[in-house]
Amino acid sequence: MNQQQAARRIDGLDTLRACAIVLVLMSHYSVVVSHKATFGFLTDMGWMGVDLFFVLSGYLIGNQILSPLARCASFPLQTFLARRLLRTVPNYVVVLALYLLLPAQLAGSHTAPLWRFLTFTQNIGLRFGETFSHSWSLCVEEQFYMVLPLAVLLLASRRKALWWGWLAIAAAIAGGMVVRGWAWKAHGGDAMAANDFAVHVYYSSFARFDELLPGVAIALLKNFHRARFDAILRRGNALLLGGLAALATTVYLFLHYFQNDDYGFTFPLMTFGYPMLAASFAVLTLAALSPNSLLHRVRIPGAEQLALWSYAIYLAHKPVFKLVLEPLARWQVDTNAPVGIALVMGAGLLGGWLLYRLVETPFMRLRARCFPMREGAAVASGRGGPAGRKVA
């Protein structure tokens, strides 16, 4: 990484992305390996790492799109799409090939047709336990990357474009609530089955895309309301405390009132819980961007590396977890003991690092040569990806 790239990094965003991938790893350790809450309540809230990735991606991609428009420059749509594809597709294709080449070891209860994977539509109708299920969040983001720039360019051509932009964000977030509320009512209410929840809420693009929008709102605020944005960032530690308090409240509600054996899924959290969670992460993202915030100023050892590798780790960790289980069982390694947990987690991190070094890095260099980012359009970030992703 050269000095210019290093100067662009923001430690707070690196920390958030590192937290997101760690949460995902802990959640999927339970799903793939231990089948119990190995990490306590962090296991149960690990799926929220995806939501954090969504907010960060919304900000980073929104900033890339809105920054040239704020400077009254043209937005290079073809270059943007080419850069996104070179960023996301190579890692994805390698991991997809791994799933297809090793069906006996990696296939789930059902495998979507290849064309669904190649068009990023396998999340439509996806149920828990199917092949390469954690790619659902990449589908949501890839679909979002196609829609967002077109929507921005359409709105930018209208009179009072900024007003229309804020209205569109608010309407889309409200639309996500309507979709989830309708799904709850139409598919069983409090008695909604797990697979109905997976298909119509958890993996659904229409029910989850609104979690990227608080990040886009931050980018809109930054690029078109700079004085207000700077005034907000001056309250960095207040943002940090407020974001943590909002997150703690939302986590408590999800852990205790989203689903229980006596009542099932609850309408209020099904409908409003996801935007509450995204809003909490958006406040923490603002804190990460604030030079006055401890989140921005404190550099966590290893966070930058986890942030850089997070997309590759997200894609690779689940198949790696599955592949190491048989040899560890043969060697009589207890995967519920600290040594076993460390070995499985280390293997997941190693698999992600190898994917990052051998696949992602060469394609990122190719992207920089063929589709260089315009001067002034660079995003101050922990170098984002889809799931950033990702997660779950």
PyMOL commands that set and color helices and strands:
alter all, ss='L'
color gray80, all
select helices_A, chain A and resi 3-8+11-34+41-44+48-70+77-101+103-106+114-118+133-156+161-186+189-191+194-202+205-224+226-233+236-257+267-289+294-297+303-330+338-370
alter helices_A, ss='H'
color red, helices_A
select strands_A, chain A and resi 259-260+264-265
alter strands_A, ss='S'
color yellow, strands_A
deselect
rebuild
show_as cartoon
